[in-house]
Amino acid sequence: MGTKSRKSLFMVTVLVLLATLSFLSAALSVAGQNPATADVVMVLSFENTSNRPEYNWVGESFANSVAELLNRPGLIVVSSDERELAYQRLRLPQTVIPSRATAIKLAREAKATMIVIGTYSVTPPPEDTNSGNAKPERDKSSAEAYVQVTARVIKVNEGRTMGEVLDGAWATRQFDFGGPLTTLQNIQGRVAYEILYRRDKALPFSQNQLVQEATKIPQRAFEAYVKGVQLSERDPKRANYLKNAVRFYAEANGGAHYPQAIFELGRFYMIEGKWKEATDYFMRLQKKDPHFVEAAFYAGLGYAKLGELGRALASLVPLSADMPLIGVYNNAGAVAVQAAREEKKAEERRRLLAQGTSFLARAASSAPDDQMVHFNYAYALFLAGKYEEVAEHLRPVITADPRDGQAYFLFAKALEKIGKAEAATAADDQARRYLQAYAKWQTEWQKSQTVNGLSLRMRDVLNRDDVSDLMRKRALAANADAAPPAQDLLAKARDLYQAGRDDEALPELHRVVMIEPTNAAAYLLSGRINQRRGDQEAAIAALKTAIFWDPKLIDAHILLGRIFLERGDRGEATKYATSAMTIDANNQEAIALQRQVTMGKN
């Protein structure tokens, strides 16, 4: 390719990129914000500017409540767990209110494209003397205090606050609301609605509907819950607040349960090592409830620790189908193998062992470097008499931890079973060295050829990264499935255009090109709309992009010719009139344009 050709290709590419950006900017100025189908939003705790620390709980309530309300089709919400992980990775305390730059770093760490930040001030009534004295129940001053809130949305990739073009300049937008503190949830509903509406004006619900959802948790229960989760995980006051939240919720809703508060109570008792109380709370959650996955996992762990293996399996086995995670597979497999070891009936023992081996095999194939999984899998294979495979899976376990006495003991017995006496003796020497219970285990082995002293290894923590990644992938897939086909959106935009509702048609066209960036018909219609609105530059940009994606789109050539003729640029008008005639010499509109551009010529 010659230098001249390369330069021409480069100029065309630049022109198309500029045209595309111009079209997107035009659509954005109308829609208010990019209604992409896969925006990821992160809501940070709002900053208390009133120098009243007893109201710090309000800031975290925005992070939790607004995030939940923004969880709509077209938006993926960063969960509180994901937000906490982002803080941890950046080594930031959760109590720190980040600067704008740090907030953007947090968002990028959580793979968010939008951040919601805000400030608030609380004006207590004159008689408020309870500063700093938090109580499990709401005090009178909190009920009568007044809160003023300001919220903003930052587009992470653009690095600027959400806004719109006014008089040719970018004007940022913020949302200001105020009211009694008892109406806090109402305010949060209105903030969430404004964010959703400014991002996409074609919302399928009203502000009143969103406010009703925001206020579905009784105000006293909501306040007690938020105050409770602000305290440290081992603070006894945390449990008091949460129990009050559960009680207030049940009293106001005919005995219904408050799933978020119940889950946090389960976690409180789990951290305290009170597994009976913990499992009682975890098992109250249902599949539709928030945190059900973690609750089912920890309930299974708790039942296993309590020796109730049947109930542990009843919790973990269904979870493994919904959440195919290594930790779930490992624990389900370990519990099934332990149950098989204790089972007296031969047929049921074989079934449990096969079940446990299957779970552990899936975990081992998915996590080749997870030594806990491979240890458990090796033991399951040992019980099944597959000694060659036992040795294969134990070698990396021993390599990773040369002081693992249990692994050496099992390794030695597997080698002994397959006739590798010298290697078995060497492994047995290491087991004797690192296994405190070696004498007892060896006596049992010599009597019954069993190793019942060996403990299967359970995962005590469900990896929140794994849960978040899986939930994020499912949310993205659900959004993709829920997105209307581009042709349906284009048809809707055409109807709006025909009805003269240009401001509503442009956002629909923007959705079309987000799904199909090469849809020439969408750019053509955008050109028509912008021409009708008197914005010739935006019209030209969109029409040139349409021609780039479909050079034979004659309507775009004709419309460009007319615009340039109107601008007095006869040379450009002639070019597009000629190209239109080349595409279809019998097209009446092309003929009319050709006649117009030749009139007055010498």
N, C-alpha and C positions, 0 to 999 in steps of 0.2 A: 504494500500500500504506500502511495506517495505522500510527501509531506503535506501537500495541499489537501489531500483526502483525509489525512489524520486530523488536520486542523478543523476541517469541516465537521467531521464526526464529533470532535471535542466540543465545538460550538453548539451543535445540535443537542448534545447531552446536557451541557450547561443550561441551555435554553429550556429544555424540558424540566430539569430540576427546579429552575426558578419558577417556571409556570406551575409546577405541582405545589411548591411551597406557597406561591401566591394564592392558589385555589384553596389550600388548606387553611391559610390565614384568613381568607374571606369567610370560609365556613365557620371558623373558630370565633370570629367577631360576632357572628349571629348567634351561634349556639351557646356562647359563654364559656364552654369548656369542651375538651375533646371527649366525646362519648364512646371511647374505644371499648371493645368487648372484653378486654382483659386488663383494665387498670387495677393496680394493687394499691390499696390505701392503708396507711398507718396512722393511727390517732395517738398522739402523745398526751401525757398528763398535762393539764392546763396549769399555768403559773398563778399562784396566789399573790396578788400585788397589794393586799390590804394590811399586811403586817399583823395578821391574826392567825397564828399557827393552829388554833383549834378548828379552823375551817380548811386545813390542808386536804382533808378527805374529799372535798368538792372537786379538786383537780383530777384526782384519780377516777372519780365517778364519771367524768367526761370521757376519759380514755376508754373506760369499759362500756359505758352506755352508748355513746355515739358510734363507737366501732361496731357494736351489735346492730344498731339501726341502719348503718351503711351497708350491711351485708345483703346486697341486692344483685339480681342478674346484671352482669356487665361489670361488677366490681368484686374483687377478691380482697377480703379484709385480713390484715395481719392480726393474728390472735394475741392475747395477752402473753401467752407463753413465748411466741415468736418475738414479741417486743422485748421481753425480759432477756431472751437469748442474745438479741442484738446489743443490748446494753452490756451484757457480760463480755461479748466478743470485743467490744470497744473499751472494756475495763472502766465502765461508767457506773457509779452507784445509781440504783433505781430512783433514789430520792432527788437526784440532780435534775434541774430543769435545763435542758440543753440550749445552747445558742442556736441561731438559725443555721449556721454552717454545720454544727454538730448534729442538729436534727436531720439535715440532708445526709450526713454520713450514716446515721442510724437507719434512715430509710433505705439507703443503698445496701446496707448490710442485710436488711430484711427483704431486699429485692422489691421495694415499694416504688411506685411511680407517682404517688401523691402522699403528702403529709398534711394532717390537720393539727394545727397548733393553736393555742389560745391563752388568754389571760382572764382573770376574774378578780373582782374585789367584793368583799362582804362588809356591809354596814350593819353592825348589831344595834339593837334598840338600846336606849340609854341605860336601862336597868340591867344590862348584861354584865354580870360579875363572875361568870363561870369560866373565864379565859384559862385554857390549858387543862381544865378538869374534865376529861372525856368520861362519859358515862355510857353504859351499854344502851340505855334508852335515850331517846331524843329529849333534850331539855327545852324549856320554854323559850329561851333566847334564840335557839336555833330555829324554832318554829316561826319566829317573828322577824328574823334577820332578812336583809335585802341583798340580793346578789346581782351584780352587773357583769356581763360576759361579753368578750370580744373573741371571735374565732376567725382564723384565716386558713386558706388551703394553699400549699406550695406544690407546684409541679416540679418534681425532682429533676427530670432531664432538662427542663428549661431553666431551673434555678430561680424562678420568679413566682410571685404570688398570683393566684388565680385572679383574673379580671377580664376586661374587655376594652376594645378600641373605642375611644370617645374623642371626636374632633381630631382624628388622626393620631392621637397619642394613646399609650397604654395606661389605663386606669385600673389600679388594683382594687379588689373588692374585699371587704371584711364584713362580718356578720355581728351585729350588736343586739343583744337582748338583755332584759332585766326583769326582775320580779321577786316576790318573796321566796325565801329559800325553800319553802314547802312546795313551790312550783318548779323546782330544779329539773325534774324529769320532763315537764312540759317544755321548758327552755331547751333541753337537750334534743327533744323531738323536733323543735323548730330549727335548731342549728343543723341537724342532720338533713332535714327537708331542704333547706336552702342550699346546702352543699350538693345534694343530689339534683336539685332543680337547675342550678347554675351549670352543672356538668352536662345535663341532658334535660331539656325542657319538655320532652315528650314522656313524662312520667305517667305510669298507669295507676297512680293513687294520689290522693289529696294530702295536704298538710295535716288536716284533722285526723286522717287515718293513721299517719305516722305518729302523731302525738298520742293517739289512743294506744298505739303499741308501746310507745316510750313509757307510758304511765301504767302499764299493766301490772307492774310490781308495786304493791302498796308502799307509800312514801316512807313509813316508819321502818318497814322491812328493808327497803333499799338503802336507807341511811345506815342502819345497823350493819348491814352486810359490808358496805364500802368502808366503814370505820374499822370493822374487824379485819379485813384483808390488808389494811394499812399497817397493822401491827406485826411484830416478828412472829415467825412460825411457831415458836415455843412459848409465847406469851399467853398465860392463862386467860387474860382479858379477851384474847382473840376468840377463844371458844365461847366465852360469854356473849360477845357481840353476835357471833354466828348463830348461837342457839336462840337469841332474841329474834334474829332475822327470820329463822325458820318458824318460830312461834307466831310472830306478827303476820307472816305470809299465810300460814294455815288459818289463823283466826279470820282473816279477811277474805279467804277463798275456800271456805267450807272444808278445811282440812287438807287442801292440796299441798304438795311439797314444793320447796324452793330449791331447785336443783343445784344452782351455783353455790349456795350456802351449805347445802348438804355435802357436796363434794369437798369443800374446804374443811368441813368438820371431819370428814373421813381422813383427809391428809393430816390434820392436826393430830388425831389419835394414832395414825400410822407412824408419824415422826416420833411420837412418845412411846412407840412400841406396844401400844394397846390394841392388838390386832382384832380382838373380838368386837370392840366398839367401832374400830375402823371399818371392818367388813360389814357391820350392821348398817353404817351410813352409805358405804359404797353400793351396796346391793339395793338401795332405794332408787337409784337412778335407772331410768329406762332408756331404751335405744335412741329415742328422739331428743333426749336431754343433752345439753352441753356437757362436755367432759365424760360422756359415757364410756368412751374407749379407755381412758386412764382408769376410771372407776372399776371397770370390769377386769382390767389387768391387775390392779392392786388388790381387788377382792380375791382373785385367784391366788395371788401370792400370799395373802393373809390366810386363806383357808389351808393352803399347803403348810404354812408355818404352824397352824393350829392342829395339823394332822388330819384335817377333813378333806381327804384327797378327792372323793367323789364330788363334793361341792366345788372344789378347785377346778376340776375338769369341766364341770357344768358351766363355769364362768369363762374359762380360757378357750375351750374348743369352739364354741360359736364365734368368739372374738377372732379366732385365727382365720375364719372365712371372710370376715369383714375387714380385718386389718392384717394383711400378710407381711408382718414385720418379724425380724429376727428374734427380738426379745419375746414376742408372743409365741412364736414357734418353739423357742428354746424352753420356755417355762411349761407350755402345754406338753411338750415331749418329755421333759424331766418328771413332771407329775405323773404322766401315764406310765413311765418306766418304774417309778417308785411304787405306784399302785399295783403294777404287775408283779413286782418283787414281793409284795405283801399278800397278794391274792392266793387263796387256797385252792380254788377251782381251776383245774388245768385249762379248760376251754376259755374261761374268762381271762386267765393269765396270758394266754397266747394272744387274745384279741387286744388286750391293753398293751402288751409289748409291741405288737405290730403297729398299733396306733402311735405309740411313743416313738418308735423307730422311724416311722413315716414323717412325723413332724421334725425330728432331728435331722433326718436326711435332707429335707427341704432347707432347713436352716444352714446346714453345713455346705450345701451346694451354693447357697446365696452369699455366705460369709466364710470364704476359705481361710481367712486369717483370724477368725473368732475362736480362740482356744477353749473358752467355756463350752461352746457348742460342740466342738470336736471331742472334748472329754466326755460329755454326756452321750454323744453318738457312739463313741467307742465302747462305753459301758453297755449301751443297748445292744450293740453288736456282740459283745462278750456274752451277754445273757442268751443271745440267739445262737451262740456257738460259732460265730464267724470270726475266728481268731486271727486269720491273716489280715482281715480288714481292720480289726482292732489295733494291731500293731501299726498299720499304715496311718491311722488317725491319731495315734498317741505320740508318734515321733515329733510332729511339730509342736505338740503341747509341752513335751519335755524340753525341746529346744528353746521354747519361749521362756520356760521357768525350770531351770536345772535343779531346783530344790523342791519340786512337786512330788512329795513322797507317795501320795495316792496314785498319781499317774505312773510312777515307776513300778509300784506294786502290781497294778493291773497289767502294765506292759510286760513285766516279768512272767506273769501267769499265762498271758496270751502266747508269749514266745515258748514257754514250756509246753503248751498244748500243741504247738506246731513242730515240736522237736528241735528247736534251736537252743540246745542246752547251754552252750557257752554264753551266748548273748543273754539268755534268761538269767544266768548266774550273775552276770555283770549288772543287769537291771535290778536284780534282787538285792545286791550289795548297796545300790543307791537308795532303794526303798528302805532297807534296814537303817541307813544313815539318816534319812530325812523324815521317816514316818514314826511318830512317837508311839502309835498303837501297833507297831509292826508285830510284836510277839503275839498279841491277841488275834490279829488278822491271820497270821501265819498258822496259828493253832486251828482256827476255824477252817482255813483252806485245807489243811491236812486231814481234817475230820470229814468235811462235806463238800470240798471243792467249790465253795462259795465265798463271796467277798461282800457280805451284807453290811459290814461296817462302813463301806464307801458311801459318801454323801453325794447325791446329784446336785449340780450347781445351778442355782436359780438366779435369774436377773432380778435385782432388787429395784431397779429404776428403768422405767420405760423411756427410751431415748426420745426426747421431745423434738429433736431435729427430724428424726425419722417420721414421727407422727405428723409434724407440720408439713414436711415435704410431700407426704402421701395425700394429706388433706388439700394442700395447694394444687397438686396435680389433678385431683378429682374436681376441685372447684373450677379450675381452668377448663377441664373437659366438659363440665356441666354448662359453663358459660358458652363454650363453643357450640354445644348441642342446642342450647336455648336461643342462640342468635338467629334472627330471621334470615332466610335466604336473600342474597343480594338482589335478585330479580323482584322479590316482593317489596323490598325497600325502595327500589327504583320505581316500581309501579305506583307506590304510595306518593313518592316525590312528584311524579308526573301529575297525579290527581291534584295534589296541593298546588302545583304550578298552574294547572288549568283553572283552578278556583281562585287564583290570584294571591295565594297564601305563601309568598316567597320566603318569608322569614321562617316558616315551618318546613319548607321544602329543602332548604340548604342543609340543615342538620341531617336529614335523611340521606341526602347525597353523600355527605361526609361518611356516614356509616357504610354506604355502598363501597366507597373506595378504601375504607379500612379493611373490608372483607375481600374486595377484588380491586387491587390498586391499578389494574390495567383496564378497568371498565370505561371504555371511551364514551359510551352513551351517558354515563353520569357526568363526565366533564362537559359534554355537549349541553346537557340540560343546565348545568351550572353556568355555562356561558350565556345561555338564553336568559336566565334569571338575572345575572349581573348586568347584562345589556339593558334589560327592562328597568333595573334599579338605577341606571345611569352610571354604573361603575365600569367604564370601558376597559380600564387596565386589567381588572380582575376577569372580565369577560374574555379578553384577548388571551390572557394566560391560560384559562381553562380550555378554550377552544384549540389552542396550539397543542396542549397536552392531549386532547381528544384525537387530534390528527396524528400525533406521534404514535399513539397506541392503535389507531385504525386510519391509515393514510387514505382509504377510500370512503371515509365518512363525509359524503358530499355536503351534507347540511352544515358541517363545521366550516368547510371551505367557503360556502356561500355567505354564512353569517360573518365570518372574518372579513370577507370582501366588502360587505355592507358597512361594517364598523369602520374600516379604513377609509372607505369612500366618504362616510359621514365626517371623519376627522380631516378630510382633505388630502389624504395620502393616496393619490391616484396610482402611484407605482405599486404599493403593496396591494391595493384593491385589484389592480389588473392581474397581479400574480395569482391571487386566489380565485379570481374569475376564470383565468386560464386553466388552473388546476381543476376547477369544478367542471368545466367543459370537457376536459380530458377524461374525467371519470365517467361523465354521462352527457353527451352532446345533445340529447333530447330532453334533458331536464328543464322544465319551463322556468324555474327560479334561477337556474344557472344561466339560461339564455337572457333573462331579464337583467341579471347582474352584468353580463358581458356587454349588453346594449348600453347600460348606464355608464360603465367605465370608458366606453369608446366614444360617447357623446362629447363633443367639444374638442376632440382631438383633430389635429391638422391632417 
